[in-house]
C-alpha cells in the first residue's frame, strides 16, 4: 500500500525541485513568511485540500479526508529562514535583505533547510490528494511559522484543537548535515531543551584615555563570556549533555569611548530538567558575580527571549515509524541514534497540547561523497562539513527532496494504511 501512496512522485519531481529553488532564493524571517504561506495555501487548494490561513500568525493548515474512516495524522513543516548572509555560491542562492523585528536591515537565508521541509510536505500532500484510494483516515498538514523563535505555541494558542481534527499521531522531520539516503531517530528524548537569554551589563562610560574613571562594561562582558564556558566544562557531569553559547555581544560606538552598557545573548541546551536548572542557575550566578566583581553601578538585566521544551518521541510510535523505514529502505539506511541531539525544536508543542504521541526524525541532505571514509556515528559529522545555520549549508536537492517526500509518507503509513 505504501507504494500506491508514492505513485506519481517521479512525475512531480521537476516541479518540486523548481519549487525548492524558488523558496531557497526567497527566504523569509520568522513571522514574516507571507510569500511562502501564500504559495503553500495556493498549492494545497489546487490539490483539493481544505485550507485555513493565518493560523498563529502566518501559519497554514490543510485538512484532507480520504473518505474512509481511520486515524488522524498531523504532518508538520516549518517555513522560516534565518538572518544569515548566504555564501554557498549556488545559482539560486538568496541575495535578500529585509528589516527584522528590531528594525535592523539583515540578510536572509534558508540556512536551516526549512525550504526543504516545505517542499517535501507539499510533495507529500500532492500524492495524498492524488492517491486517496490508497489510504484511510484524515491528514492535517501544518505549515508552521517562526520555528526558530518557538512559533508552534502560537498556532496551538490560536484554537488549533477546536478548529482542526485532533491527531492520533504527530510527525515531522528535519534535513541534517549527513549523507543523503540516511534517516535517523530514537525513542524517548530526541532533541534538547533550549533557553535563550538577553543580558544587559551596566557600566559607567567615559573617555578611553581615563579608564580609571569608568566601569568598563566591555571588560565585564569579556570576563563574563569566558567564565560562562566553565559552566559546562566544570559544573556539569561529563555524561550529561549541555551547551552554553554566547551568540552576540554588542557594546560601544568608537574605539576611544568606553560605553555605559554591553549586551549579550546566550543560548543554553540541556536534555534533563535537572541539568537545565543547574545550567540556568550557573549562568545567572556568573553574570551577576562578574558584574559585582567589576563594581557595576546597577544589577545586570536578564530577560528570557524564548524557551523550547525537550523534544520527546513516543517509544511505541517511534518503533512503528522505524519499522516502516527499515522495511522500505533497508536497515543499513535507518540509524537509531545512541543519544539525544543538542539541537532543539518546538514541534513537541503540538503533541503535548493535543494529547497525541509524536515522532521526529532527521534525514541526510548532503552529497554522500563528502563523507567518504567518515564514521559519523562514532566520530560525529566531519568539521569541514557545513552544519545547519552555516552560511555554507546547502542540501543537494536531488535526491534529498524525493527522499524527504518518501520519508513523510513512509512514517505516516502505519496509521494511514493499516
PLY file of the C-alpha trace (Angstrom):
ply
format ascii 1.0
element vertex 418
property float x
property float y
property float z
element edge 417
property int vertex1
property int vertex2
end_header
0.00 0.00 0.00
2.90 2.38 0.65
3.97 2.04 -2.98
0.50 3.20 -4.01
0.91 6.32 -1.87
4.11 7.16 -3.76
2.59 6.68 -7.19
3.37 9.74 -9.33
6.32 11.05 -7.30
8.70 10.74 -10.26
6.38 12.93 -12.38
6.23 15.54 -9.62
9.95 15.86 -9.06
10.79 18.50 -11.71
8.12 20.80 -10.27
9.19 20.12 -6.68
12.83 20.86 -7.48
11.82 24.14 -9.14
9.70 24.99 -6.11
12.62 24.28 -3.78
14.95 26.57 -5.73
12.32 29.31 -5.67
11.77 29.01 -1.91
15.50 28.95 -1.30
16.00 32.13 -3.31
13.15 33.91 -1.47
13.62 33.18 2.25
11.56 34.98 4.88
12.32 35.60 8.55
10.25 34.28 11.44
6.74 35.80 11.50
7.34 37.27 8.01
6.58 34.15 5.94
3.90 35.88 3.86
5.04 34.84 0.37
5.82 31.29 1.47
2.42 30.95 3.14
0.67 32.21 0.01
2.49 29.65 -2.15
1.64 26.87 0.31
-2.04 27.83 0.52
-2.42 28.12 -3.26
-0.84 24.73 -3.88
-2.91 23.00 -1.20
-6.12 24.42 -2.69
-5.08 23.30 -6.17
-4.55 19.80 -4.75
-8.02 19.75 -3.19
-7.27 20.38 0.49
-9.44 22.46 2.83
-7.13 25.35 3.70
-7.00 27.75 6.63
-4.54 30.64 6.54
-3.27 32.97 9.23
-3.08 30.34 11.96
-0.81 31.58 14.73
0.32 34.44 12.51
1.35 33.27 9.05
0.70 29.56 9.58
-1.24 27.47 7.06
-3.19 24.31 7.84
-4.59 21.94 5.24
-7.07 19.16 6.00
-7.86 16.25 3.70
-10.07 13.25 4.45
-9.72 10.09 2.38
-13.43 9.29 2.63
-12.66 6.14 4.61
-12.64 6.05 8.43
-9.26 5.89 10.09
-6.63 7.71 12.10
-5.89 11.43 12.01
-2.25 12.10 11.12
-0.62 15.50 11.60
2.34 16.24 9.31
4.30 19.41 10.02
6.86 21.52 8.13
8.41 24.79 9.32
8.72 27.76 6.95
11.03 30.44 8.39
14.61 31.36 7.46
17.49 32.96 9.35
19.30 36.33 9.37
22.37 34.85 7.66
24.18 36.08 4.54
24.36 33.14 2.13
27.83 32.13 0.92
27.03 28.90 -0.95
27.57 30.36 -4.42
24.55 28.45 -5.71
22.79 29.85 -8.79
19.60 30.07 -6.70
21.32 31.49 -3.60
19.47 34.13 -1.62
20.57 37.74 -2.02
17.68 39.14 0.02
17.90 41.64 2.83
14.91 42.61 4.97
14.04 44.58 8.05
13.89 42.36 11.13
11.66 42.70 14.18
14.17 45.08 15.80
14.08 47.40 12.78
17.53 46.42 11.53
18.38 45.59 7.91
19.63 42.00 7.79
20.44 39.38 5.16
18.19 36.33 4.96
19.00 32.72 4.09
17.38 29.31 4.40
20.41 28.20 6.39
18.47 25.57 8.35
16.74 23.76 5.48
13.15 24.74 6.18
12.71 25.27 2.42
13.43 21.55 2.07
10.76 20.75 4.66
8.09 22.88 2.95
8.86 21.36 -0.44
8.78 17.80 0.87
5.47 18.27 2.68
3.89 19.86 -0.40
5.09 16.86 -2.40
3.53 14.53 0.17
0.23 16.43 0.20
0.05 16.28 -3.60
0.48 12.50 -3.54
-2.05 12.07 -0.74
-4.58 14.06 -2.76
-3.86 12.21 -5.99
-3.89 8.77 -4.36
-6.83 9.00 -1.97
-7.83 5.44 -2.89
-4.60 4.19 -1.30
-5.12 5.40 2.27
-7.70 5.81 5.00
-8.35 8.43 7.63
-7.56 12.16 7.68
-4.35 14.14 7.28
-3.72 17.55 8.83
-0.83 19.28 7.03
0.69 22.03 9.20
2.99 24.65 7.71
4.35 26.40 10.77
5.85 29.88 11.02
8.67 31.02 13.28
10.16 27.70 14.36
13.46 29.48 15.00
11.81 31.57 17.73
9.35 28.97 19.08
6.31 29.69 16.90
4.43 26.40 17.41
2.76 27.54 20.66
1.20 30.46 18.77
-0.53 28.02 16.41
-1.69 25.92 19.35
-2.98 29.03 21.14
-4.92 30.05 18.02
-7.61 27.49 18.92
-5.86 24.74 16.96
-7.56 21.95 18.92
-11.02 23.41 18.31
-10.51 24.30 14.64
-8.88 21.16 13.26
-9.24 17.39 13.66
-7.44 16.14 16.76
-4.49 13.98 15.65
-3.76 10.42 16.71
-0.10 10.94 15.77
2.11 13.98 15.08
5.01 13.55 12.63
7.81 15.86 11.47
11.31 15.75 10.04
14.44 17.87 9.65
17.16 17.82 7.00
20.61 17.34 8.52
24.31 17.66 7.56
24.53 13.92 6.88
24.70 11.81 3.72
21.53 11.82 1.62
19.90 8.42 1.96
20.26 8.11 5.73
17.41 8.69 8.17
17.82 8.79 11.95
15.61 8.84 15.02
15.34 7.39 18.51
12.62 6.75 21.10
12.43 8.99 24.15
14.36 12.25 24.35
15.36 13.15 20.79
16.39 16.82 20.99
17.43 19.15 23.76
15.58 21.88 25.56
16.71 25.38 24.60
16.69 28.54 26.68
17.71 31.89 25.19
18.54 34.91 27.35
19.23 38.58 26.64
21.63 40.20 29.10
22.46 43.86 29.60
25.54 44.64 31.68
25.71 48.12 33.17
28.93 50.08 33.46
29.85 53.73 33.67
31.05 55.23 30.43
33.82 57.71 29.80
36.92 58.53 27.77
39.13 55.72 26.59
42.17 57.58 27.92
40.88 57.56 31.51
39.54 54.08 32.20
40.03 54.52 35.94
37.14 56.98 35.93
34.81 54.39 34.38
33.36 50.95 34.95
34.11 49.26 31.65
31.21 47.01 30.54
33.30 45.65 27.64
35.80 44.13 30.04
32.89 42.97 32.19
31.30 41.30 29.17
34.56 39.68 28.07
35.10 38.23 31.55
31.51 37.00 31.60
31.84 35.27 28.23
34.99 33.46 29.25
33.69 32.43 32.67
30.41 31.13 31.19
32.43 28.45 29.41
33.17 26.87 32.78
29.51 26.08 33.50
29.52 23.06 31.20
33.26 22.34 31.44
33.46 22.40 35.23
29.97 22.19 36.73
28.02 19.68 34.61
28.92 15.99 34.74
30.68 14.75 31.62
27.92 12.24 30.86
25.19 14.92 30.92
24.86 16.79 27.60
24.72 20.57 27.89
25.79 23.56 25.80
26.21 27.25 26.63
26.72 29.59 23.67
27.13 33.36 23.69
25.70 34.21 20.28
26.03 38.01 20.26
27.99 40.68 22.12
27.42 44.35 21.33
28.99 47.33 23.06
30.26 50.79 22.22
30.37 53.06 19.20
34.01 54.24 18.97
37.44 52.97 19.87
38.14 55.80 22.34
34.76 55.83 24.12
34.03 53.45 26.97
30.26 52.76 26.78
27.69 52.60 29.55
26.36 49.14 28.65
27.17 45.87 26.92
24.53 43.47 25.57
24.85 39.73 25.20
22.54 36.97 24.02
23.04 33.49 25.40
21.68 30.10 24.33
21.54 27.08 26.65
20.86 23.47 25.67
20.06 20.62 28.05
18.33 17.25 27.94
17.02 16.88 31.50
15.19 19.21 33.85
17.90 18.84 36.50
20.71 19.85 34.12
18.59 22.66 32.73
18.06 24.11 36.19
21.73 23.64 37.07
22.98 25.42 33.94
20.48 28.27 34.16
21.45 28.82 37.78
25.16 28.75 36.93
24.76 31.20 34.05
22.83 33.70 36.15
25.23 33.34 39.06
28.25 34.09 36.87
26.61 37.08 35.16
25.76 38.65 38.50
29.11 37.77 40.05
31.14 39.28 37.21
29.06 42.45 37.44
29.73 42.61 41.18
33.44 41.92 40.64
33.58 44.89 38.27
31.74 47.16 40.71
28.88 47.62 38.24
26.65 50.54 39.27
23.50 48.50 38.54
22.48 44.84 38.61
22.53 43.11 35.23
19.23 42.81 33.37
18.47 39.20 32.36
15.47 38.63 30.07
14.14 35.35 28.67
13.90 35.54 24.86
12.39 32.11 24.31
12.33 28.60 25.72
11.94 25.35 23.76
10.98 22.15 25.61
12.78 18.83 25.22
11.60 17.00 22.08
10.35 13.57 23.16
9.48 10.74 20.78
6.81 8.24 21.77
8.51 4.85 22.15
5.65 2.85 20.61
5.04 5.24 17.72
8.77 5.55 17.01
9.05 1.78 16.77
6.28 1.81 14.15
7.99 4.54 12.13
11.38 2.82 12.32
9.84 -0.46 11.19
8.25 1.27 8.18
11.58 2.92 7.32
13.55 -0.31 7.62
11.06 -2.34 5.58
11.17 0.13 2.69
14.74 1.45 2.85
16.75 -1.40 4.37
18.12 -1.47 7.93
21.51 -0.08 6.88
19.93 3.28 5.99
17.98 3.70 9.23
20.01 4.90 12.21
18.91 4.51 15.82
20.67 7.46 17.44
22.56 6.49 20.60
21.91 9.79 22.39
19.77 12.93 22.03
20.80 15.71 19.68
21.82 19.06 21.14
19.66 20.92 18.63
16.18 21.98 19.71
12.68 22.06 18.24
9.23 23.40 19.13
7.39 20.63 17.25
6.62 18.86 20.51
4.21 21.66 21.43
1.61 20.13 19.08
1.62 16.66 20.61
1.78 17.99 24.16
-1.16 20.35 23.66
-3.27 17.93 21.61
-2.63 14.84 23.72
-1.07 12.89 20.85
2.18 10.92 20.57
4.92 12.46 18.44
7.75 11.17 16.29
10.52 13.38 14.92
13.42 12.28 12.73
16.32 13.75 10.80
17.42 12.83 7.30
20.64 13.41 5.40
20.69 16.13 2.79
24.31 16.32 1.62
26.37 14.56 -1.05
27.47 11.16 0.34
30.84 11.60 -1.40
31.68 14.36 1.10
31.60 11.75 3.88
33.91 9.18 2.27
35.76 7.28 4.99
33.90 9.03 7.83
32.17 7.17 10.65
29.61 9.77 11.65
28.08 7.66 14.42
31.43 7.11 16.14
33.16 10.40 15.35
30.37 12.82 14.51
29.99 14.98 11.42
33.44 15.91 9.98
34.32 19.50 10.97
34.68 20.64 7.36
31.02 19.79 6.62
28.78 22.89 6.92
26.08 22.43 9.55
22.61 23.92 9.77
22.73 27.69 10.37
26.02 27.96 8.47
26.14 30.41 5.52
27.51 27.44 3.56
24.76 24.94 4.41
23.44 23.67 1.07
21.39 20.47 0.84
21.60 18.75 -2.53
18.04 18.95 -3.94
18.42 15.69 -5.85
17.85 13.19 -4.21
17.07 14.98 -0.91
13.62 16.28 -1.95
12.48 12.93 -3.34
13.70 11.14 -0.22
12.05 13.67 2.11
8.66 13.11 0.46
9.24 9.39 0.72
10.07 9.57 4.44
6.93 11.55 5.30
4.64 9.06 3.61
6.51 6.04 4.98
6.28 7.43 8.50
2.55 8.07 8.11
1.83 4.70 6.52
1.34 2.69 9.77
-1.64 4.93 10.57
-2.93 5.54 7.04
-2.64 2.09 5.50
-3.06 -0.32 8.40
0 1
1 2
2 3
3 4
4 5
5 6
6 7
7 8
8 9
9 10
10 11
11 12
12 13
13 14
14 15
15 16
16 17
17 18
18 19
19 20
20 21
21 22
22 23
23 24
24 25
25 26
26 27
27 28
28 29
29 30
30 31
31 32
32 33
33 34
34 35
35 36
36 37
37 38
38 39
39 40
40 41
41 42
42 43
43 44
44 45
45 46
46 47
47 48
48 49
49 50
50 51
51 52
52 53
53 54
54 55
55 56
56 57
57 58
58 59
59 60
60 61
61 62
62 63
63 64
64 65
65 66
66 67
67 68
68 69
69 70
70 71
71 72
72 73
73 74
74 75
75 76
76 77
77 78
78 79
79 80
80 81
81 82
82 83
83 84
84 85
85 86
86 87
87 88
88 89
89 90
90 91
91 92
92 93
93 94
94 95
95 96
96 97
97 98
98 99
99 100
100 101
101 102
102 103
103 104
104 105
105 106
106 107
107 108
108 109
109 110
110 111
111 112
112 113
113 114
114 115
115 116
116 117
117 118
118 119
119 120
120 121
121 122
122 123
123 124
124 125
125 126
126 127
127 128
128 129
129 130
130 131
131 132
132 133
133 134
134 135
135 136
136 137
137 138
138 139
139 140
140 141
141 142
142 143
143 144
144 145
145 146
146 147
147 148
148 149
149 150
150 151
151 152
152 153
153 154
154 155
155 156
156 157
157 158
158 159
159 160
160 161
161 162
162 163
163 164
164 165
165 166
166 167
167 168
168 169
169 170
170 171
171 172
172 173
173 174
174 175
175 176
176 177
177 178
178 179
179 180
180 181
181 182
182 183
183 184
184 185
185 186
186 187
187 188
188 189
189 190
190 191
191 192
192 193
193 194
194 195
195 196
196 197
197 198
198 199
199 200
200 201
201 202
202 203
203 204
204 205
205 206
206 207
207 208
208 209
209 210
210 211
211 212
212 213
213 214
214 215
215 216
216 217
217 218
218 219
219 220
220 221
221 222
222 223
223 224
224 225
225 226
226 227
227 228
228 229
229 230
230 231
231 232
232 233
233 234
234 235
235 236
236 237
237 238
238 239
239 240
240 241
241 242
242 243
243 244
244 245
245 246
246 247
247 248
248 249
249 250
250 251
251 252
252 253
253 254
254 255
255 256
256 257
257 258
258 259
259 260
260 261
261 262
262 263
263 264
264 265
265 266
266 267
267 268
268 269
269 270
270 271
271 272
272 273
273 274
274 275
275 276
276 277
277 278
278 279
279 280
280 281
281 282
282 283
283 284
284 285
285 286
286 287
287 288
288 289
289 290
290 291
291 292
292 293
293 294
294 295
295 296
296 297
297 298
298 299
299 300
300 301
301 302
302 303
303 304
304 305
305 306
306 307
307 308
308 309
309 310
310 311
311 312
312 313
313 314
314 315
315 316
316 317
317 318
318 319
319 320
320 321
321 322
322 323
323 324
324 325
325 326
326 327
327 328
328 329
329 330
330 331
331 332
332 333
333 334
334 335
335 336
336 337
337 338
338 339
339 340
340 341
341 342
342 343
343 344
344 345
345 346
346 347
347 348
348 349
349 350
350 351
351 352
352 353
353 354
354 355
355 356
356 357
357 358
358 359
359 360
360 361
361 362
362 363
363 364
364 365
365 366
366 367
367 368
368 369
369 370
370 371
371 372
372 373
373 374
374 375
375 376
376 377
377 378
378 379
379 380
380 381
381 382
382 383
383 384
384 385
385 386
386 387
387 388
388 389
389 390
390 391
391 392
392 393
393 394
394 395
395 396
396 397
397 398
398 399
399 400
400 401
401 402
402 403
403 404
404 405
405 406
406 407
407 408
408 409
409 410
410 411
411 412
412 413
413 414
414 415
415 416
416 417
